[in-house]
Structures are given as C-alpha cells and as structure tokens.
Amino acid sequence: MKTYGLFLLAFAAAFSVSPNACVAAPNRPHLFVMANNNVSTAPSSPTSTFCVGRFLIDIPAGSKLTGGNYKYDFLAIESVKTMSLEEFEKETTAHESILKSSINGRTKKSMLLESVQPEKTTRIFSSWKSDASTAQVVVFGYRWIGGHRFLLKDSVDDDKQKVGMENMGKVLSRLRSRSETEMPSEPGYCFDGGLIANSEWENEEAGVDFRVADHPDTILSVWFYPLAKYKHDKPLLERMGGMTQVLGNLATSIHILRKGNRQVGPYKGQEHLASAPNSGGMRGHAFVWETQGEGTLETPAIKIELSTGHADRKGNPQKTSLTDEQAMKLWDDVLNSFRLRPTGDTVKTSDVSPQPHPRLPLGELAATGRACPQTGWWQASEAGEIEGGARQYFTAGETMPQVTMLGESSLWQKLKGARPSYRTATVWKLVDYDAEVPKPQSIAQAAPGNASSDAHGLGDGSSHQDKG
C-alpha cells in the first residue's frame, strides 16, 4: 500500500509546471488524439457556473467550492468574512492598536509605519514585516461592503512603501461584493465573494478546488498564473513520458485513457487522461489539461485537473464512483465549458464614433465578449470547421461572438441529416479591411476562406472534439 502511495505522489508531481524552469517550450508536432465524433452540444445534467478570475467554468449543479488562493496585482486576497460595520471598525482599530504598540527591535520605534482612512469603510496600514526587519514592509488593506469584510495584503521593499500604499488604495476602490452565483457584467477579476473591477489585465493568479456533486471522491482543480516564456517548462506530455521512464515497472499500473494536443477555446494545450491506483490500492482517475500560455498577462498558464478516488473526511481511501467513460464524459463537459467571461463593456454600433485613423493594424486580437475595435474581416483562432466560416465580417462596436464548431457526422447522423456541434469562446484576429459593409444575411456566404480555412496559421491542425 505504501508503494502505491509513493507511486501516486510521483505520478502527480509530473503534472506540475515549475515557475522557475528556464526550459523554452518547443513547438511540438501534433500528437495522437483520440477523437470522439459524437460531440454533445450540452452537458447531460444541470450545471452551476463559477467565476474564477476572468474565466467561467460549468460544474455539475450542487458542486461546492472547497478552497481557493487568490492573488491580484501581487496582493494576496484573504477569505471574505461576514460582519457588521461596527465589528469591522472594532477589528481594524484593534489591528492598528497592536501594530502601534509593538516595537521594532532594530529601529526601537513602533512597528506601525503609516495608517490612512480614505473613507469610513476603508482602512490601510503599513508596518514592518517583522520586529527584526527594516527592509520589508507589509501593507494591509481593509474594506467593508454591505456586511462583508475584505482584507488584502502586500509585501514590498521599504523604499516602495508609498507606492504600495497607493496601489492598495487603488485596488480597494475597485472592490465589489459578489455572491457565488453572480456573474458580473463588468470586466474584472472574480474571487470567492468579490470582484476587482478593471478592464485591464494585471498580474493575476488563482488556484481553486471544487468537490463535484454526487461524487464525494471527485475533486476538480483550476489554476492560472502569469508565466514568462523564458520560464516555460517542457510540455506536459513530454514530462509525463519522462516520469514513465523513471517509474519503470510501476508504470504498468497506469492505464492511459487518452492523451494528445487539445485546444480549449483560444488556448492551445495538451491533455493526459489516466487511471492509477490510490493509496488504498483502488483505482482512481488523474486527468490534466494544461497550457503554458504565451508569456503575456492576457494569456496566462492554465492548468485544470480532475481526480477521483480521494479519501473521505476521515482519511479513508474511497473507490471512485465513476467509470472510465463517466469520468471522461464529465471531464469533456467541464473542460469544454471553460471560457473567458463575457462582459458588458460593449458599445452599440450606433454609438460608435467614426473609425480611428490610422486603422488598427492587421493582426489585432479581440476575444469573445469584447466590443469589436475595428470594422473588417476577422479570423477565429479555432482549428476545424466553423459554422458560418472561420473568417467573418464585424462592424466596430459589435460584440465579438462565440463560434459554433462542427464535428464529423456518424453514419446514423448522416442518415438523419444531423451533425454534431458545440459552441466555444475564441480569439478573433483582424485579417483584412473592407470599406463596403456586406448585407447581414450574406456575411457568412461572402466571407472568403470559410469552413475549414486556416490560411493565417492560427490553428495547429488539432481539434478539441474529445467529448464523452
């Protein structure tokens, strides 16, 4: 049993991307993907939508968020607490009093460096990081909104204290309270209990876990974080191959269910689906999809995992309640739902001012949900056949839409005249201008290079039709 436990630890370690790795990720050739042409347009059971950062993900209804770590612009976000304004004032006053009365062993002065109160419901303190430090400063930011206390923390060098205080005030001013089921219409960063409104991406990261409804042994995890290109590790499947060699004969305990390149919305990544023994000798699942991003704030590294066979609350190993087929179906439904959150910062076409001069350059990108910044022809980043064509015409101010991907029909579907399809968010790329606006009913037909066109090299030839 101990052997299996150690085996699983090593197996799980292979999924990790080291933020400190300096190995450039090579352009890998297309790997084998097991495609399923019976693509479902929607999950077979009700789902709940969760907002994490700027992303949305759909999970079986009744699933619970069990833990999360959130950082926004290098500020750590503590768990939101329910309290009255009076309780909030008592907590912040007590914190300030403790810092003020504590003495730094080196300066022989108060640990409290500065305290400001921009408004009654906002308090910001800065203090030395420890009673022996004169180099690191901690900034605490409190805000009370409608019965909820928010607390953010930052750590800066002593010469950046003023900048840290100002940045904390700016972030606190953008805070909004949010219920778990509320999907904000304004752009910004979601965390459990709140939103930081901002149309511009900052240094944003999060790691959250969900217990999947009706399957207590099943956990879904989502991580994202900025990752510079020079810190990219080896691709997922290459790391997994190396781990298999290290494990030797133990690797025969792993059953590979599916692996290969897989694009999720605009994000090109890889997936590895396997079953393996847990610490109790019973089989569980370890599914992972990952992209290391493009090295920009808007294209972070993303990792999504689904694992079964977790111990119960008493630490006892559990047999998974999902068959391989059920686990893969759940995985495909969840993974296909992952997308950027559409926002309401769009402008009606009639309200758009004349086109800016000069025009935006070709190659400009716009994600699903954003207002179209330039009238012209736009190319979707998805590989495969798209309903209406991969290349479509949009007018400035229109909301950039999702795309409908078309799968291959089975013989039975062909006889019925049906074709599998699903909708997904994408990133559109400006590829051409056209001064003459085509008629709405002929846009799809007029778009050159429709259907499976990928003339601008945005796809990698793979398809993410791996639905259960």
C-alpha positions, 0 to 999 in steps of 0.5 A: 500500500505504501508503494502505491502511495509513493507511486501516486505522489510521483505520478502527480508531481509530473503534472506540475509546471515549475515557475522557475524552469528556464526550459523554452517550450518547443513547438511540438508536432501534433500528437495522437488524439483520440477523437470522439465524433459524437460531440454533445452540444450540452452537458447531460445534467444541470450545471452551476457556473463559477467565476474564477478570475476572468474565466467561467467554468460549468460544474455539475449543479450542487458542486461546492467550492472547497478552497481557493488562493487568490492573488491580484496585482501581487496582493494576496486576497484573504477569505471574505468574512461576514460582519457588521460595520461596527465589528469591522471598525472594532477589528481594524482599530484593534489591528492598528492598536497592536501594530502601534504598540509593538516595537521594532527591535532594530529601529526601537520605534513602533512597528506601525509605519503609516495608517490612512482612512480614505473613507469610513469603510476603508482602512490601510496600514503599513508596518514592518514585516517583522520586529527584526526587519527594516527592509520589508514592509507589509501593507494591509488593506481593509474594506467593508461592503454591505456586511462583508469584510475584505482584507488584502495584503502586500509585501514590498521593499521599504523604499516602495512603501508609498507606492504600495500604499497607493496601489492598495488604495487603488485596488480597494476602490475597485472592490465589489461584493459578489455572491457565488452565483453572480456573474458580473457584467463588468470586466474584472477579476472574480474571487470567492465573494468579490470582484476587482473591477478593471478592464485591464489585465494585471498580474493575476493568479488563482488556484481553486478546488471544487468537490463535484456533486454526487461524487464525494471522491471527485475533486476538480482543480483550476489554476492560472498564473502569469508565466514568462516564456523564458520560464516555460517548462517542457510540455506536459506530455513530454514530462509525463513520458519522462516520469514513465521512464523513471517509474519503470515497472510501476508504470504498468499500473497506469492505464492511459485513457487518452492523451494528445494536443487539445485546444480549449477555446483560444488556448492551445494545450495538451491533455493526459487522461489516466487511471492509477491506483490510490493509496488504498490500492483502488483505482482512481482517475488523474486527468490534466489539461494544461497550457503554458500560455504565451508569456503575456498577462492576457494569456496566462498558464492554465492548468485544470485537473480532475481526480477521483478516488480521494479519501473521505473526511476521515482519511479513508481511501474511497473507490471512485464512483465513476467509470472510465467513460463517466469520468471522461464524459464529465471531464469533456463537459467541464473542460469544454465549458471553460471560457473567458467571461463575457462582459458588458463593456460593449458599445452599440454600433450606433454609438460608435464614433467614426473609425480611428485613423490610422486603422488598427493594424492587421493582426489585432486580437479581440476575444469573445465578449469584447466590443469589436475595435475595428470594422473588417474581416476577422479570423477565429483562432479555432482549428476545424470547421466553423459554422458560418466560416472561420473568417467573418465580417464585424462592424466596430462596436459589435460584440465579438461572438462565440463560434459554433464548431462542427464535428464529423457526422456518424453514419446514423447522423448522416442518415438523419441529416444531423451533425454534431456541434458545440459552441466555444469562446475564441480569439478573433484576429483582424485579417483584412479591411473592407470599406463596403459593409456586406448585407447581414444575411450574406456575411457568412456566404461572402466571407472568403476562406470559410469552413475549414480555412486556416490560411493565417496559421492560427490553428495547429491542425488539432481539434478539441472534439474529445467529448464523452 
